[in-house]
């Protein structure tokens, strides 16, 4: 990104005075503030560009595929668990009542 102004160009800019012009001292004070802000902005842009370049050069981290929290149970395992649960809840008598 190329800018038309630099902090030095702002500092060296001179304005002609007119009969009902602005106070040269106030303009100079304002331009001093503009210069400081401009320099801060340019430093931040440069820092961000360097950070961006370094991040683009680093390889992307390889993420491992997500592992399931618990192993997937087969139908047989599920039926066995249900049977055990029924035995625990209803006692040893599971099946049609006589």
Buried (B, 14 or more C-beta within 10 A) or exposed (E): EEEEEEBEEBEEEEEEEEEEEEEEEEBEEEBEEBBEEBBEEBEEEEEEEEEEEEEEEEEEEEEEEEEEEEEEEEEEEEEEEEEEEEEEEEEEEEEEEE
